């Protein structure tokens, strides 16, 4: 039976597959670093850490490994030896990009595994999905989860501006900011229409937002209410913030609709240093010099390219 982190006394390991468009490769690898303490070299990896695949815009699926072996027959033998039993289960084959096993072989593997599991196998609405796959010369079998992509629904918010961060970037920077520490307090002091706030709240993180423009703040509040989230937005100037937070997430204003000077941008960074111990900042140019001048130490940097635009994402901590 399953116990948290253990199956029949054996420590659990997890297998993840990821995917990303080329222009977001650096962002994906940065997110994986903060979620798993590893930078994957390919599009799948093993980890001792469990992360719900739906948290990330880049994780496709996860196997919580029950057995691993160098042959399918050994997997089947282990299932029989442990008298593995599930009610209303389904077995699927987890296909990887570099997988050279043809369709008939995959189907045969699923049939063989399903046949030796005690219980009723059902194709529609199973209570548990089990996965089998081969990674190089090793077969792995375990509980299967895939990204449900329900966060895509956040694109349907009532108000959205073309210059706002995408859902994918917003979700990734929240994961980079908080990693796996749900106790952290986050702040988005230039929250705009609330894209980052919505992604953080949907993942259960504690976050506050500030927006100086009353009209934009009103629309952001409507967006939060639309998805059933509490109003965490203060209409006001971030420079008046007196509370201290663990991490600030800032998509720095760059003057698309209203003029924004370099001084105003650097003042935002200086205030971020006062109100937060860590900073995840998104800029349209490399602002490392200004970030370090404000008293931060650069931890990580990556770029996201889209058309003629480049977004620089920088992670920094207090000196």
C-alpha positions in Angstrom: 0.0 0.0 0.0 1.0 3.7 -0.4 2.3 5.6 2.6 3.4 9.2 2.2 6.8 8.9 0.6 7.0 5.2 0.9 5.7 2.1 -0.9 6.0 -1.2 1.2 8.9 0.4 3.1 10.8 1.5 0.0 11.7 5.2 -0.5 9.9 6.8 -3.4 11.6 8.4 -6.4 9.9 10.5 -9.0 10.3 10.8 -12.8 9.3 13.9 -14.6 9.1 14.9 -18.3 9.1 18.5 -19.3 8.6 20.5 -22.5 9.2 24.1 -23.5 9.3 26.3 -26.6 12.9 27.2 -27.5 12.5 30.8 -26.4 11.5 29.7 -22.9 14.2 27.1 -22.4 16.3 29.2 -20.0 13.2 30.0 -18.0 12.2 26.4 -17.8 15.7 25.3 -16.5 15.7 28.1 -14.0 12.3 27.0 -12.7 13.4 23.4 -12.4 16.5 24.5 -10.5 14.3 26.2 -7.8 11.7 23.4 -7.7 14.1 20.4 -7.7 17.6 21.7 -7.0 18.7 20.4 -10.4 19.1 21.8 -13.9 17.9 19.1 -16.3 20.1 18.4 -19.3 17.3 16.9 -21.3 13.5 16.8 -21.3 13.2 14.3 -18.5 14.8 13.6 -15.1 14.6 11.7 -11.8 14.2 13.4 -8.5 13.7 12.6 -4.8 11.3 15.6 -4.6 7.6 15.6 -5.4 6.1 18.5 -7.1 2.5 18.5 -8.4 3.0 18.6 -12.2 0.2 21.1 -12.6 2.2 23.7 -10.7 4.6 24.2 -13.5 4.0 25.5 -17.0 6.7 23.2 -18.2 6.2 19.8 -16.4 4.1 17.5 -18.7 3.8 14.5 -16.4 5.2 12.7 -13.4 5.6 9.1 -12.3 5.8 8.3 -8.6 8.0 5.3 -9.0 7.0 2.0 -7.4 9.4 -0.3 -9.3 12.4 0.1 -11.6 14.2 -2.7 -13.3 16.2 -3.6 -16.4 13.5 -5.7 -17.9 9.7 -5.5 -18.2 9.6 -9.1 -16.9 11.2 -8.0 -13.6 8.6 -5.2 -13.2 5.9 -7.8 -13.7 7.6 -10.2 -11.2 7.7 -7.4 -8.6 4.0 -6.6 -9.1 3.1 -10.3 -8.6 5.4 -10.7 -5.6 3.8 -7.8 -3.8 0.3 -8.8 -4.9 -0.2 -5.2 -6.1 -3.9 -4.3 -6.0 -5.9 -1.3 -7.0 -9.6 -0.6 -7.5 -10.8 0.9 -10.8 -7.3 1.5 -12.2 -5.9 2.1 -15.7 -2.4 1.5 -17.0 -0.9 3.8 -19.6 2.4 3.9 -21.5 4.3 7.1 -20.9 5.8 8.0 -24.2 9.0 10.0 -24.3 10.4 12.0 -27.2 13.4 9.7 -27.7 11.4 6.5 -27.1 12.1 3.9 -29.9 9.5 1.4 -28.7 6.8 1.1 -31.4 3.1 1.2 -30.8 2.6 -2.6 -30.7 5.3 -3.0 -28.1 3.9 -0.2 -26.0 0.4 -1.8 -26.1 1.8 -5.2 -25.2 3.7 -3.7 -22.2 0.5 -2.1 -20.9 -1.5 -5.3 -21.3 1.1 -7.4 -19.5 1.3 -5.0 -16.6 -2.4 -4.6 -16.3 -3.0 -8.3 -16.4 -1.0 -9.0 -13.2 -2.4 -6.2 -11.1 -5.2 -7.3 -8.8 -8.5 -5.3 -9.2 -10.7 -4.1 -11.9 -9.1 -2.2 -14.8 -11.4 0.5 -16.4 -10.7 2.8 -19.3 -13.0 5.7 -18.4 -12.8 7.7 -15.2 -10.3 5.4 -13.3 -9.6 6.2 -9.7 -5.9 5.8 -10.2 -3.7 5.9 -13.3 -0.5 3.8 -13.4 2.2 4.4 -15.9 4.9 2.2 -17.4 7.8 3.4 -19.6 11.4 2.7 -20.5 14.1 5.3 -19.9 17.2 4.3 -21.8 18.0 0.7 -20.5 15.7 0.9 -17.5 11.9 0.2 -17.1 10.0 2.2 -14.5 6.5 1.7 -13.2 4.5 3.9 -10.9 1.5 6.2 -10.2 1.0 8.5 -13.1 0.0 12.2 -13.0 -0.2 14.7 -15.8 -0.4 18.5 -15.8 -4.1 19.3 -15.9 -3.4 22.8 -17.4 -6.5 24.2 -15.6 -4.4 27.3 -15.0 -5.0 28.1 -18.7 -8.5 29.2 -17.6 -6.8 32.3 -16.1 -6.4 33.6 -19.7 -10.2 34.2 -19.6 -9.9 36.9 -17.0 -12.2 40.0 -17.7 -9.3 42.4 -18.1 -6.0 41.7 -19.9 -3.4 44.1 -21.3 -1.1 43.1 -24.2 2.0 44.2 -22.3 1.2 42.1 -19.2 3.3 39.0 -18.4 2.0 35.8 -19.9 0.5 33.1 -17.7 3.5 30.8 -18.4 6.1 33.4 -17.3 4.0 34.5 -14.3 3.6 31.0 -13.1 7.2 30.2 -13.5 8.5 33.3 -11.7 6.2 32.5 -8.7 7.7 29.1 -8.6 11.2 30.6 -8.8 10.4 33.1 -6.1 8.8 30.6 -3.6 10.3 27.3 -4.7 8.7 24.7 -2.3 8.3 26.9 0.8 4.6 27.7 1.2 5.4 29.7 4.4 7.0 32.6 2.4 5.3 35.9 2.1 5.4 37.4 -1.4 4.6 40.8 -2.8 4.0 42.2 -6.2 4.4 45.9 -5.6 3.7 46.9 -9.3 0.9 44.3 -9.8 -0.9 45.8 -12.8 -3.9 43.7 -13.7 -2.9 40.9 -11.2 -1.6 38.2 -13.4 1.2 37.2 -11.0 -1.2 37.5 -8.0 -3.7 35.1 -9.6 -1.0 32.5 -10.4 0.4 32.7 -6.8 -3.0 32.5 -5.2 -4.0 29.6 -7.4 -1.0 27.7 -6.0 -1.8 28.5 -2.4 1.0 31.1 -1.7 0.5 34.1 0.5 0.9 37.3 -1.7 0.0 40.9 -1.6 -0.2 43.4 -4.5 0.2 47.2 -4.8 -0.9 49.2 -7.8 -0.6 53.0 -8.0 -3.1 53.5 -10.9 -6.6 53.3 -9.4 -8.2 52.4 -12.8 -5.8 49.4 -13.3 -6.1 48.4 -9.7 -9.9 48.3 -10.0 -9.6 46.0 -13.0 -7.2 43.8 -11.2 -9.6 43.5 -8.3 -12.3 42.4 -10.7 -10.0 39.8 -12.2 -9.3 38.4 -8.7 -13.0 38.3 -7.8 -13.8 36.6 -11.1 -11.7 33.6 -10.1 -13.0 33.6 -6.5 -9.8 34.9 -4.9 -9.7 37.4 -2.1 -8.8 41.0 -2.7 -5.1 41.3 -1.8 -4.5 44.5 -3.7 -3.8 47.9 -2.1 -4.3 50.9 -4.2 -1.2 53.0 -3.5 2.4 53.8 -4.1 4.8 50.9 -3.4 7.2 53.4 -1.9 4.8 53.8 1.0 4.9 50.1 1.9 6.1 49.6 5.5 5.7 45.8 5.9 8.6 43.4 5.2 8.2 40.4 2.8 10.3 37.4 2.0 10.3 37.9 -1.8 9.3 40.7 -4.2 8.2 39.8 -7.7 8.4 42.9 -10.0 7.7 43.2 -13.7 9.3 46.6 -13.8 7.3 49.4 -15.6 9.0 50.4 -18.8 6.9 53.2 -20.1 4.7 51.6 -22.8 1.6 53.7 -21.9 3.0 56.3 -19.6 6.6 57.7 -19.5 8.9 55.8 -17.1 12.3 57.2 -16.3 15.4 55.3 -15.4 15.3 57.0 -12.0 11.8 55.8 -11.4 12.9 52.3 -12.3 15.9 52.4 -10.0 13.8 53.8 -7.2 11.5 50.8 -7.5 14.5 48.5 -7.1 15.8 50.4 -4.1 12.4 50.2 -2.4 12.3 46.5 -3.2 15.5 46.1 -1.3 13.9 47.8 1.7 10.7 45.7 1.7 12.0 42.3 0.7 14.9 39.9 1.4 14.8 38.5 -2.2 13.9 39.8 -5.6 12.7 38.2 -8.8 12.6 41.0 -11.3 11.6 41.1 -15.0 13.1 43.9 -17.1 13.4 44.7 -20.8 17.1 45.3 -20.5 19.9 44.1 -18.4 19.7 46.0 -15.1 22.3 44.1 -13.1 24.3 47.2 -12.3 21.3 48.9 -10.8 20.2 45.8 -9.0 23.5 45.4 -7.3 23.8 49.1 -6.6 20.6 48.8 -4.6 22.2 46.3 -2.3 21.2 43.0 -3.9 23.4 40.1 -4.8 22.7 38.4 -8.2 21.8 34.7 -7.8 20.6 33.8 -11.3 19.7 35.3 -14.6 17.9 34.1 -17.7 16.3 35.5 -20.8 13.0 34.9 -22.5 12.8 35.9 -26.2 9.6 36.6 -28.1 9.7 38.2 -31.5 11.8 41.4 -31.1 11.3 41.5 -27.3 13.7 40.1 -24.8 12.7 39.8 -21.1 15.5 39.6 -18.6 14.6 37.6 -15.5 16.9 38.2 -12.6 16.9 36.5 -9.1 18.7 38.4 -6.4 19.0 38.3 -2.6 19.9 40.9 0.0 23.6 41.3 0.5 
